[in-house]
């Protein structure tokens, strides 16, 4: 049996679905970037660096700052343990954001929403300490996450079985 050729309306719907799926993946991928750059930020600080990526998590920077202050005050092997514990906590927090990315890619709306809320709260850290550049990057990332969430809702709507009714069928 020969398939019908795709008409202009079907082609348009397919293109729109692909664009929407790309927005969903892009938004979900931001969770991976946030997690990865946060871990890199922690490594840079723990190794004595003085710069970081703006899109990373503020909470991991707070944890690292406290750990570094304690380690510098103690100046012994206990300081290294404090830094290792802080880095382990950072990895755990980053792992939660990786989980949000996985859930978002699997189209679990709640993963997007909880991740958005936590990343918004994390951005408040930069508002409180007066870091407008990091806060600005948080806002940009939040816009990307919200775009992904909107795309997820749109895909759910596109995939509803009652959305399409065959033309000419009674």
Steps between C-alpha positions, in 0.01 A plus 500: 500500500634840402516779758341837430745784438533751781301815434607852600298498824654171614850622412437816700382296801806275481732802483326662797528179702874475426555864605304440820694181580826693450383770744413229752844336466673836517322594820564160657868517399544816704468289814805301385697818429408646840614182675820462301611860528424501872734204551766668287459821705553299818811333361644834391448648846632194682814510285560867580344668198325835526246491215185304422219444252199724555237238424609275788316461828535760773441245775807300401703822504374576851590148616843529338562843652416376848716190454793707373471741793501209747786324319710820495436555869591144597796459261545130561398170350157563653469792257537259210224284651272803531560584133435139398173495692395829340585367154297185571201715595552701178497178297177395670334832424621487139365144480156628594514742206611217270194310621281799410651494151430131459144540626441799274626309196267215592218757501430504872356847546559494875875456443507821300288683757695392809828573322374844398393582856832387648703685238291812563568473874868447421496821295383688808841431652655720231235767558578500873879520457470759224645309204303641205695311234432158652141602571460606136630166377262325739213696347610403148525134600156522664358635175648198320357263760158664474519472121562127541207466739270683259620272221419197714145628553466572129621150408250348743227700327623399154495133597149494639308227313187714464694785338463369147186378338521343155362726231200356323426233761158491659 
